[in-house]
Amino acid sequence: MIERIEYLEQLAVFKDKKVIKIITGVRRCGKSTLMEMFQTYLLGKGVDEDQIIAINFEDYDFEDLIEPKKLYAYVKEHMVADKQNYIFFDEIQHVKDFQKVVDSLYIKKNTDIYITGSNAHMLSGELATLLSGRYVEISMLPLSFKEYVSATKDSNNLAAKYEEYVKYSSFPYATELQENDKALYDYLRGIYSTIVLKDIIDRHKIVDTMMLESVLRFVFDNIGNQLSTKKIADTLTSNGRKVDAKTIEKYITAFMESYVVYEAKRYNIKGKQYLKTLEKYYAVDVGLRSMLLGKRGFDAGRILENIVYLELLRRGYDVYVGKVGDLEVDFVAMNRDGLVYYQVAATVRDEDTLKRELKSLQAINDSYPKIILTLDKDPEADYNGIRRMNALDWLMQ
């Protein structure tokens, strides 16, 4: 198992706290393994095995328990009366009306509940209303570059590790398949098919599966580019696939609900306003993107931008695309401590490129940190308060 230390620490902080721990993320990013690791952690802390009730709803052994009354009866039967009970529900979205079961267990005095789901829809609507203020969400992503390096051999050469990370995949099990390109392709294709077929097409009753895939290919092919639903619809229509903006919006919402695509909205830095148009989208995994697009989708700068975006999410930031006058800042990363501005480029060794990347940051009149991340293996530099550093060193922090 690859230890996901940051996520384990988040779970440990909320152990025995009266909040439901909801772990969300794309399929196969490691949610089930994280639950297993945390159960091992509990046993190491003196929790008895009979205090742990763990159910994976994708395991056929528990097929009957997708019926809510049977699930509730099963859990009650296995609870220990005079001790804390640690209840783990994996992929709970398969259970109809699961929120009622979870709420009923939550109100009992001796329960500590952990659940996972692969679709953001489970956190909307009735669940959000019923459990409002009673849960904390832990958003999980596939392996970070730092986790990938720690999990693979010969980790001293960061540049070589980055090439692997980009070429293969950040899904944890993909590290076991790197020596067999066909097996890796089949594995990623299986993840893709499960997400598209089970999580999107079935749930949203989508008939035109070819159009759905065309939209996802388009979004993946345009990571880091400003997009609108109208632009996507117009482009696909001009290519002979007629589709309207409303359908595009429905599909992109479905992609985001399944955590296969992430959205970065725009932020007006000078006006301190959130903008409603021309968002950017990023893929949950560049290996999954390569599987769909092949070599034609390779662009070192945009791939690095995608990886930096996901890393900022991992580090707990809300991430926006910055607008300052007519210029753009790749990322405005916000948290409760303030802001950090980032420009991302494969290289800035060309003087004109460096000037272009600096220009946007120089137009910002505040004292928040401003950083340029590149793949150049050069010493760090400072341009009147704007820090330029190697992206791989930053990813390893």
C-alpha positions as a Markdown table, in Angstrom:
| # | Residue | x | y | z |
|---|---|---|---|---|
| 1 | Met | 0.0 | 0.0 | 0.0 |
| 2 | Ile | 1.1 | 3.5 | -0.8 |
| 3 | Glu | 0.7 | 5.6 | 2.4 |
| 4 | Arg | -1.4 | 8.7 | 1.9 |
| 5 | Ile | -0.1 | 10.5 | 4.9 |
| 6 | Glu | -1.9 | 13.8 | 4.5 |
| 7 | Tyr | -5.3 | 12.1 | 4.1 |
| 8 | Leu | -4.7 | 9.8 | 7.1 |
| 9 | Glu | -3.8 | 12.8 | 9.2 |
| 10 | Gln | -7.0 | 14.5 | 8.2 |
| 11 | Leu | -9.0 | 11.4 | 9.3 |
| 12 | Ala | -7.0 | 11.2 | 12.5 |
| 13 | Val | -7.9 | 14.8 | 13.4 |
| 14 | Phe | -11.6 | 14.0 | 13.2 |
| 15 | Lys | -11.5 | 10.6 | 14.9 |
| 16 | Asp | -14.2 | 10.4 | 17.6 |
| 17 | Lys | -15.4 | 13.9 | 16.7 |
| 18 | Lys | -19.2 | 14.0 | 16.2 |
| 19 | Val | -19.1 | 14.7 | 12.4 |
| 20 | Ile | -19.5 | 12.3 | 9.6 |
| 21 | Lys | -16.3 | 11.9 | 7.6 |
| 22 | Ile | -17.1 | 11.9 | 3.8 |
| 23 | Ile | -14.2 | 11.0 | 1.5 |
| 24 | Thr | -14.9 | 12.0 | -2.1 |
| 25 | Gly | -12.9 | 11.6 | -5.3 |
| 26 | Val | -12.6 | 10.0 | -8.7 |
| 27 | Arg | -12.9 | 6.2 | -8.9 |
| 28 | Arg | -9.6 | 4.3 | -8.1 |
| 29 | Cys | -7.9 | 7.3 | -6.5 |
| 30 | Gly | -7.4 | 5.3 | -3.3 |
| 31 | Lys | -10.4 | 6.0 | -1.2 |
| 32 | Ser | -11.0 | 2.3 | -0.3 |
| 33 | Thr | -7.3 | 1.8 | 0.5 |
| 34 | Leu | -7.4 | 4.9 | 2.7 |
| 35 | Met | -10.3 | 3.5 | 4.7 |
| 36 | Glu | -8.4 | 0.2 | 5.1 |
| 37 | Met | -5.3 | 2.1 | 6.3 |
| 38 | Phe | -7.3 | 4.0 | 8.8 |
| 39 | Gln | -8.9 | 0.9 | 10.1 |
| 40 | Thr | -5.3 | -0.5 | 10.7 |
| 41 | Tyr | -4.5 | 2.8 | 12.4 |
| 42 | Leu | -7.5 | 2.3 | 14.7 |
| 43 | Leu | -6.4 | -1.2 | 15.6 |
| 44 | Gly | -2.9 | 0.2 | 16.4 |
| 45 | Lys | -4.6 | 2.7 | 18.8 |
| 46 | Gly | -6.2 | -0.1 | 20.8 |
| 47 | Val | -9.6 | -0.3 | 19.0 |
| 48 | Asp | -10.9 | -3.9 | 19.0 |
| 49 | Glu | -11.8 | -5.6 | 15.7 |
| 50 | Asp | -15.5 | -6.0 | 16.7 |
| 51 | Gln | -15.7 | -2.2 | 17.1 |
| 52 | Ile | -15.1 | -1.8 | 13.3 |
| 53 | Ile | -18.0 | -2.3 | 10.9 |
| 54 | Ala | -16.8 | -2.0 | 7.3 |
| 55 | Ile | -19.0 | -2.5 | 4.2 |
| 56 | Asn | -17.9 | -2.0 | 0.5 |
| 57 | Phe | -21.0 | -1.7 | -1.6 |
| 58 | Glu | -19.2 | -2.7 | -4.7 |
| 59 | Asp | -18.4 | -6.1 | -3.1 |
| 60 | Tyr | -21.1 | -8.6 | -4.1 |
| 61 | Asp | -21.0 | -10.1 | -0.5 |
| 62 | Phe | -22.9 | -7.0 | 0.6 |
| 63 | Glu | -25.3 | -6.9 | -2.4 |
| 64 | Asp | -28.4 | -7.3 | -0.1 |
| 65 | Leu | -27.4 | -4.3 | 2.0 |
| 66 | Ile | -28.0 | -1.7 | -0.7 |
| 67 | Glu | -31.6 | -1.9 | 0.6 |
| 68 | Pro | -31.6 | 0.8 | 3.4 |
| 69 | Lys | -33.6 | -1.1 | 6.0 |
| 70 | Lys | -31.5 | -4.2 | 5.7 |
| 71 | Leu | -28.3 | -2.1 | 5.9 |
| 72 | Tyr | -29.6 | -0.4 | 9.1 |
| 73 | Ala | -30.5 | -3.7 | 10.6 |
| 74 | Tyr | -27.1 | -5.2 | 9.8 |
| 75 | Val | -25.2 | -2.4 | 11.3 |
| 76 | Lys | -27.3 | -2.3 | 14.5 |
| 77 | Glu | -26.9 | -6.1 | 14.9 |
| 78 | His | -23.1 | -5.8 | 14.7 |
| 79 | Met | -22.7 | -2.7 | 17.0 |
| 80 | Val | -21.0 | -3.2 | 20.4 |
| 81 | Ala | -23.3 | -1.7 | 23.0 |
| 82 | Asp | -20.8 | -0.3 | 25.5 |
| 83 | Lys | -18.0 | 0.9 | 23.1 |
| 84 | Gln | -17.4 | 3.3 | 20.3 |
| 85 | Asn | -18.4 | 1.8 | 16.9 |
| 86 | Tyr | -16.4 | 2.8 | 13.8 |
| 87 | Ile | -18.6 | 2.4 | 10.8 |
| 88 | Phe | -17.2 | 2.5 | 7.3 |
| 89 | Phe | -19.4 | 2.7 | 4.2 |
| 90 | Asp | -17.4 | 2.5 | 0.9 |
| 91 | Glu | -19.1 | 3.8 | -2.3 |
| 92 | Ile | -22.3 | 4.5 | -0.4 |
| 93 | Gln | -24.0 | 6.1 | -3.5 |
| 94 | His | -25.1 | 2.5 | -4.4 |
| 95 | Val | -27.6 | 2.5 | -1.4 |
| 96 | Lys | -30.9 | 4.1 | -2.1 |
| 97 | Asp | -31.8 | 6.7 | 0.6 |
| 98 | Phe | -28.5 | 6.1 | 2.3 |
| 99 | Gln | -28.6 | 9.6 | 3.9 |
| 100 | Lys | -31.5 | 8.4 | 6.1 |
| 101 | Val | -29.4 | 5.4 | 7.3 |
| 102 | Val | -26.4 | 7.6 | 7.9 |
| 103 | Asp | -28.4 | 10.2 | 9.8 |
| 104 | Ser | -30.1 | 7.5 | 12.0 |
| 105 | Leu | -26.7 | 6.0 | 12.9 |
| 106 | Tyr | -25.2 | 9.5 | 13.4 |
| 107 | Ile | -27.7 | 10.4 | 16.2 |
| 108 | Lys | -26.6 | 7.4 | 18.3 |
| 109 | Lys | -24.1 | 8.2 | 21.0 |
| 110 | Asn | -21.5 | 5.5 | 20.2 |
| 111 | Thr | -20.9 | 5.8 | 16.5 |
| 112 | Asp | -18.1 | 7.3 | 14.4 |
| 113 | Ile | -19.0 | 7.3 | 10.7 |
| 114 | Tyr | -16.8 | 7.3 | 7.6 |
| 115 | Ile | -18.2 | 7.1 | 4.1 |
| 116 | Thr | -16.8 | 7.3 | 0.6 |
| 117 | Gly | -18.4 | 8.2 | -2.7 |
| 118 | Ser | -17.3 | 8.7 | -6.3 |
| 119 | Asn | -19.9 | 11.2 | -7.3 |
| 120 | Ala | -20.4 | 14.8 | -6.0 |
| 121 | His | -24.1 | 14.5 | -6.5 |
| 122 | Met | -24.3 | 12.6 | -3.2 |
| 123 | Leu | -23.3 | 15.8 | -1.4 |
| 124 | Ser | -26.1 | 17.8 | -3.0 |
| 125 | Gly | -29.9 | 18.0 | -2.5 |
| 126 | Glu | -31.4 | 16.0 | 0.4 |
| 127 | Leu | -28.1 | 14.8 | 1.8 |
| 128 | Ala | -26.7 | 18.3 | 2.2 |
| 129 | Thr | -30.0 | 19.4 | 3.8 |
| 130 | Leu | -30.4 | 16.3 | 6.1 |
| 131 | Leu | -26.7 | 16.3 | 7.2 |
| 132 | Ser | -26.1 | 20.0 | 7.1 |
| 133 | Gly | -23.4 | 20.9 | 9.7 |
| 134 | Arg | -22.9 | 17.3 | 10.5 |
| 135 | Tyr | -20.2 | 16.2 | 8.1 |
| 136 | Val | -16.8 | 17.2 | 6.9 |
| 137 | Glu | -15.7 | 16.5 | 3.3 |
| 138 | Ile | -12.2 | 15.2 | 2.6 |
| 139 | Ser | -11.5 | 15.6 | -1.1 |
| 140 | Met | -9.1 | 13.0 | -2.4 |
| 141 | Leu | -7.1 | 13.0 | -5.6 |
| 142 | Pro | -4.8 | 10.5 | -7.2 |
| 143 | Leu | -1.1 | 10.5 | -6.2 |
| 144 | Ser | 0.7 | 13.8 | -6.0 |
| 145 | Phe | 4.1 | 14.0 | -7.6 |
| 146 | Lys | 5.7 | 13.7 | -4.1 |
| 147 | Glu | 3.6 | 10.6 | -3.3 |
| 148 | Tyr | 4.5 | 9.1 | -6.7 |
| 149 | Val | 8.2 | 9.7 | -6.1 |
| 150 | Ser | 8.0 | 8.1 | -2.6 |
| 151 | Ala | 6.2 | 5.0 | -4.1 |
| 152 | Thr | 8.5 | 4.2 | -7.0 |
| 153 | Lys | 12.0 | 3.1 | -7.4 |
| 154 | Asp | 15.1 | 5.2 | -8.1 |
| 155 | Ser | 13.6 | 8.4 | -6.8 |
| 156 | Asn | 16.8 | 10.5 | -6.8 |
| 157 | Asn | 16.4 | 11.9 | -10.4 |
| 158 | Leu | 13.3 | 14.2 | -10.1 |
| 159 | Ala | 13.4 | 15.0 | -13.8 |
| 160 | Ala | 13.2 | 11.3 | -14.8 |
| 161 | Lys | 10.4 | 10.8 | -12.2 |
| 162 | Tyr | 8.4 | 13.6 | -13.6 |
| 163 | Glu | 8.7 | 12.1 | -17.1 |
| 164 | Glu | 7.3 | 8.9 | -15.7 |
| 165 | Tyr | 4.6 | 10.7 | -13.8 |
| 166 | Val | 3.4 | 12.5 | -16.9 |
| 167 | Lys | 3.8 | 9.5 | -19.2 |
| 168 | Tyr | 2.0 | 6.9 | -17.1 |
| 169 | Ser | -0.6 | 8.0 | -14.5 |
| 170 | Ser | -1.1 | 9.3 | -11.0 |
| 171 | Phe | -3.7 | 6.5 | -10.2 |
| 172 | Pro | -2.1 | 4.5 | -7.4 |
| 173 | Tyr | -2.4 | 1.0 | -9.0 |
| 174 | Ala | -0.9 | 2.4 | -12.2 |
| 175 | Thr | 2.5 | 2.3 | -10.5 |
| 176 | Glu | 2.3 | -1.6 | -10.6 |
| 177 | Leu | 1.7 | -1.6 | -14.4 |
| 178 | Gln | 4.4 | 0.8 | -15.7 |
| 179 | Glu | 6.4 | -2.0 | -17.3 |
| 180 | Asn | 3.5 | -3.1 | -19.5 |
| 181 | Asp | 2.1 | -0.3 | -21.7 |
| 182 | Lys | -0.9 | -2.4 | -22.8 |
| 183 | Ala | -1.9 | -3.4 | -19.3 |
| 184 | Leu | -1.6 | 0.2 | -18.2 |
| 185 | Tyr | -3.7 | 1.4 | -21.2 |
| 186 | Asp | -6.4 | -1.3 | -20.4 |
| 187 | Tyr | -6.4 | -0.3 | -16.8 |
| 188 | Leu | -6.9 | 3.4 | -17.6 |
| 189 | Arg | -9.5 | 2.5 | -20.2 |
| 190 | Gly | -11.4 | 0.5 | -17.6 |
| 191 | Ile | -11.4 | 3.5 | -15.2 |
| 192 | Tyr | -12.7 | 5.7 | -18.0 |
| 193 | Ser | -15.4 | 3.3 | -19.0 |
| 194 | Thr | -16.6 | 2.8 | -15.4 |
| 195 | Ile | -16.8 | 6.6 | -14.9 |
| 196 | Val | -18.5 | 7.3 | -18.2 |
| 197 | Leu | -20.8 | 4.2 | -18.3 |
| 198 | Lys | -21.7 | 3.8 | -14.6 |
| 199 | Asp | -21.4 | 7.2 | -13.2 |
| 200 | Ile | -22.5 | 9.4 | -16.0 |
| 201 | Ile | -24.4 | 7.7 | -18.8 |
| 202 | Asp | -26.6 | 5.5 | -16.5 |
| 203 | Arg | -27.4 | 8.1 | -13.9 |
| 204 | His | -28.1 | 10.9 | -16.4 |
| 205 | Lys | -29.8 | 8.7 | -18.9 |
| 206 | Ile | -27.6 | 10.0 | -21.8 |
| 207 | Val | -28.4 | 8.5 | -25.2 |
| 208 | Asp | -25.7 | 10.1 | -27.4 |
| 209 | Thr | -22.6 | 8.5 | -25.9 |
| 210 | Met | -20.5 | 9.4 | -28.8 |
| 211 | Met | -21.2 | 13.1 | -28.3 |
| 212 | Leu | -20.5 | 12.8 | -24.6 |
| 213 | Glu | -17.1 | 11.3 | -25.4 |
| 214 | Ser | -16.5 | 14.0 | -28.0 |
| 215 | Val | -17.1 | 16.7 | -25.4 |
| 216 | Leu | -14.8 | 15.1 | -22.8 |
| 217 | Arg | -12.0 | 14.8 | -25.5 |
| 218 | Phe | -12.5 | 18.4 | -26.3 |
| 219 | Val | -12.2 | 19.5 | -22.7 |
| 220 | Phe | -9.2 | 17.3 | -22.1 |
| 221 | Asp | -7.6 | 18.7 | -25.3 |
| 222 | Asn | -8.1 | 22.2 | -24.1 |
| 223 | Ile | -6.9 | 22.1 | -20.5 |
| 224 | Gly | -5.6 | 25.5 | -19.5 |
| 225 | Asn | -7.6 | 27.3 | -22.2 |
| 226 | Gln | -10.5 | 29.6 | -21.5 |
| 227 | Leu | -13.7 | 27.9 | -22.5 |
| 228 | Ser | -17.4 | 28.5 | -22.6 |
| 229 | Thr | -20.2 | 26.1 | -23.3 |
| 230 | Lys | -21.1 | 28.1 | -26.4 |
| 231 | Lys | -17.5 | 27.9 | -27.7 |
| 232 | Ile | -17.5 | 24.1 | -27.2 |
| 233 | Ala | -20.9 | 23.7 | -28.9 |
| 234 | Asp | -19.9 | 26.0 | -31.8 |
| 235 | Thr | -16.6 | 24.2 | -32.4 |
| 236 | Leu | -18.2 | 20.7 | -32.3 |
| 237 | Thr | -21.0 | 21.9 | -34.5 |
| 238 | Ser | -18.6 | 23.3 | -37.1 |
| 239 | Asn | -16.8 | 19.9 | -37.1 |
| 240 | Gly | -20.1 | 18.2 | -38.1 |
| 241 | Arg | -21.4 | 17.2 | -34.6 |
| 242 | Lys | -24.4 | 19.5 | -33.9 |
| 243 | Val | -24.9 | 20.1 | -30.2 |
| 244 | Asp | -26.3 | 23.0 | -28.2 |
| 245 | Ala | -24.7 | 24.9 | -25.3 |
| 246 | Lys | -27.3 | 23.5 | -22.8 |
| 247 | Thr | -26.3 | 19.9 | -23.6 |
| 248 | Ile | -22.6 | 20.9 | -23.2 |
| 249 | Glu | -23.3 | 22.4 | -19.8 |
| 250 | Lys | -25.1 | 19.2 | -18.7 |
| 251 | Tyr | -22.2 | 17.0 | -19.8 |
| 252 | Ile | -19.5 | 19.2 | -18.1 |
| 253 | Thr | -21.5 | 19.2 | -14.9 |
| 254 | Ala | -21.6 | 15.4 | -15.0 |
| 255 | Phe | -17.8 | 15.3 | -15.6 |
| 256 | Met | -17.2 | 17.5 | -12.6 |
| 257 | Glu | -19.7 | 15.5 | -10.4 |
| 258 | Ser | -17.7 | 12.4 | -11.2 |
| 259 | Tyr | -14.4 | 14.2 | -10.4 |
| 260 | Val | -12.9 | 13.5 | -13.8 |
| 261 | Val | -12.8 | 17.2 | -14.7 |
| 262 | Tyr | -12.1 | 20.2 | -12.4 |
| 263 | Glu | -13.2 | 23.8 | -13.0 |
| 264 | Ala | -11.2 | 26.9 | -12.3 |
| 265 | Lys | -13.4 | 30.0 | -12.4 |
| 266 | Arg | -12.0 | 33.5 | -13.1 |
| 267 | Tyr | -11.3 | 36.2 | -10.6 |
| 268 | Asn | -10.8 | 39.9 | -11.2 |
| 269 | Ile | -7.8 | 40.7 | -9.1 |
| 270 | Lys | -8.2 | 44.5 | -9.1 |
| 271 | Gly | -11.9 | 44.5 | -8.6 |
| 272 | Lys | -11.8 | 41.5 | -6.2 |
| 273 | Gln | -14.8 | 40.0 | -8.0 |
| 274 | Tyr | -15.6 | 36.5 | -9.2 |
| 275 | Leu | -16.3 | 36.3 | -12.9 |
| 276 | Lys | -19.0 | 34.0 | -14.4 |
| 277 | Thr | -17.6 | 33.3 | -17.8 |
| 278 | Leu | -14.7 | 31.7 | -19.6 |
| 279 | Glu | -13.7 | 29.2 | -17.1 |
| 280 | Lys | -10.7 | 26.8 | -17.4 |
| 281 | Tyr | -10.9 | 23.1 | -17.0 |
| 282 | Tyr | -8.3 | 20.5 | -15.9 |
| 283 | Ala | -8.1 | 16.7 | -16.0 |
| 284 | Val | -8.0 | 14.7 | -12.8 |
| 285 | Asp | -5.1 | 12.7 | -14.2 |
| 286 | Val | -2.8 | 13.4 | -17.2 |
| 287 | Gly | -2.4 | 9.7 | -17.8 |
| 288 | Leu | -6.1 | 9.3 | -18.3 |
| 289 | Arg | -6.0 | 12.3 | -20.7 |
| 290 | Ser | -3.2 | 10.8 | -22.7 |
| 291 | Met | -5.1 | 7.5 | -22.9 |
| 292 | Leu | -8.0 | 9.4 | -24.6 |
| 293 | Leu | -6.0 | 11.8 | -26.7 |
| 294 | Gly | -2.8 | 9.9 | -27.5 |
| 295 | Lys | 0.4 | 11.8 | -28.3 |
| 296 | Arg | -1.4 | 14.7 | -30.0 |
| 297 | Gly | -2.4 | 16.0 | -26.6 |
| 298 | Phe | 1.1 | 16.5 | -25.3 |
| 299 | Asp | 2.0 | 20.1 | -24.4 |
| 300 | Ala | 4.6 | 20.4 | -21.7 |
| 301 | Gly | 3.4 | 23.8 | -20.4 |
| 302 | Arg | -0.3 | 22.9 | -20.2 |
| 303 | Ile | 0.4 | 19.6 | -18.6 |
| 304 | Leu | 2.6 | 21.2 | -16.0 |
| 305 | Glu | -0.2 | 23.8 | -15.4 |
| 306 | Asn | -2.7 | 20.9 | -14.9 |
| 307 | Ile | -0.4 | 19.3 | -12.3 |
| 308 | Val | 0.2 | 22.5 | -10.5 |
| 309 | Tyr | -3.5 | 23.2 | -10.4 |
| 310 | Leu | -4.3 | 19.8 | -8.8 |
| 311 | Glu | -1.4 | 20.2 | -6.3 |
| 312 | Leu | -2.8 | 23.6 | -5.2 |
| 313 | Leu | -6.2 | 21.8 | -4.5 |
| 314 | Arg | -4.3 | 19.1 | -2.5 |
| 315 | Arg | -2.7 | 21.9 | -0.4 |
| 316 | Gly | -6.2 | 23.2 | 0.6 |
| 317 | Tyr | -6.5 | 26.2 | -1.7 |
| 318 | Asp | -9.4 | 27.5 | -3.6 |
| 319 | Val | -8.0 | 28.1 | -7.1 |
| 320 | Tyr | -9.0 | 30.7 | -9.6 |
| 321 | Val | -7.7 | 32.0 | -12.9 |
| 322 | Gly | -6.7 | 35.6 | -12.3 |
| 323 | Lys | -7.6 | 38.6 | -14.5 |
| 324 | Val | -5.7 | 41.8 | -14.1 |
| 325 | Gly | -6.7 | 44.3 | -16.8 |
| 326 | Asp | -6.2 | 42.6 | -20.1 |
| 327 | Leu | -3.7 | 40.2 | -18.6 |
| 328 | Glu | -4.1 | 36.8 | -17.1 |
| 329 | Val | -2.5 | 35.2 | -14.1 |
| 330 | Asp | -2.5 | 31.4 | -14.3 |
| 331 | Phe | -3.6 | 30.8 | -10.7 |
| 332 | Val | -4.9 | 32.8 | -7.8 |
| 333 | Ala | -4.7 | 30.4 | -4.8 |
| 334 | Met | -6.8 | 31.4 | -1.8 |
| 335 | Asn | -7.1 | 30.1 | 1.7 |
| 336 | Arg | -7.9 | 31.6 | 5.1 |
| 337 | Asp | -4.3 | 32.9 | 5.3 |
| 338 | Gly | -4.5 | 35.0 | 2.1 |
| 339 | Leu | -3.5 | 34.7 | -1.5 |
| 340 | Val | -0.6 | 33.4 | -3.6 |
| 341 | Tyr | -0.3 | 34.2 | -7.3 |
| 342 | Tyr | 1.3 | 31.7 | -9.7 |
| 343 | Gln | 2.5 | 31.7 | -13.3 |
| 344 | Val | 3.3 | 28.3 | -14.8 |
| 345 | Ala | 5.5 | 27.8 | -17.9 |
| 346 | Ala | 7.6 | 24.9 | -19.2 |
| 347 | Thr | 10.6 | 27.2 | -19.6 |
| 348 | Val | 11.3 | 30.9 | -19.3 |
| 349 | Arg | 14.9 | 30.8 | -20.6 |
| 350 | Asp | 13.8 | 32.8 | -23.6 |
| 351 | Glu | 13.9 | 36.5 | -22.6 |
| 352 | Asp | 10.6 | 37.4 | -24.3 |
| 353 | Thr | 8.8 | 34.5 | -22.6 |
| 354 | Leu | 10.2 | 35.6 | -19.2 |
| 355 | Lys | 9.0 | 39.1 | -19.8 |
| 356 | Arg | 5.5 | 37.9 | -20.7 |
| 357 | Glu | 5.2 | 35.7 | -17.6 |
| 358 | Leu | 6.5 | 38.6 | -15.4 |
| 359 | Lys | 4.2 | 41.2 | -16.9 |
| 360 | Ser | 1.0 | 39.8 | -15.4 |
| 361 | Leu | 2.4 | 39.5 | -11.9 |
| 362 | Gln | 4.0 | 42.9 | -12.1 |
| 363 | Ala | 0.6 | 44.4 | -12.8 |
| 364 | Ile | -0.7 | 43.3 | -9.4 |
| 365 | Asn | -0.4 | 46.0 | -6.8 |
| 366 | Asp | -0.5 | 44.1 | -3.5 |
| 367 | Ser | 2.1 | 42.4 | -1.3 |
| 368 | Tyr | 0.9 | 38.7 | -1.6 |
| 369 | Pro | 3.5 | 36.2 | -2.8 |
| 370 | Lys | 4.1 | 36.0 | -6.6 |
| 371 | Ile | 5.7 | 32.9 | -8.0 |
| 372 | Ile | 6.7 | 31.6 | -11.4 |
| 373 | Leu | 7.1 | 27.8 | -11.7 |
| 374 | Thr | 9.0 | 26.3 | -14.5 |
| 375 | Leu | 10.7 | 23.0 | -15.5 |
| 376 | Asp | 14.0 | 24.9 | -16.0 |
| 377 | Lys | 16.7 | 23.4 | -13.8 |
| 378 | Asp | 18.2 | 26.8 | -12.9 |
| 379 | Pro | 19.0 | 28.4 | -9.6 |
| 380 | Glu | 16.1 | 30.3 | -8.0 |
| 381 | Ala | 15.8 | 33.9 | -8.9 |
| 382 | Asp | 14.0 | 37.0 | -7.7 |
| 383 | Tyr | 12.6 | 39.8 | -9.9 |
| 384 | Asn | 11.7 | 42.6 | -7.6 |
| 385 | Gly | 9.8 | 40.3 | -5.3 |
| 386 | Ile | 8.6 | 37.8 | -7.9 |
| 387 | Arg | 10.1 | 34.5 | -7.2 |
| 388 | Arg | 11.1 | 32.1 | -9.9 |
| 389 | Met | 11.6 | 28.5 | -8.9 |
| 390 | Asn | 11.8 | 24.9 | -10.2 |
| 391 | Ala | 8.3 | 23.4 | -10.3 |
| 392 | Leu | 9.6 | 19.9 | -9.3 |
| 393 | Asp | 11.3 | 21.3 | -6.2 |
| 394 | Trp | 8.0 | 23.1 | -5.4 |
| 395 | Leu | 6.0 | 19.9 | -5.9 |
| 396 | Met | 8.3 | 18.1 | -3.5 |
| 397 | Gln | 7.8 | 20.6 | -0.7 |
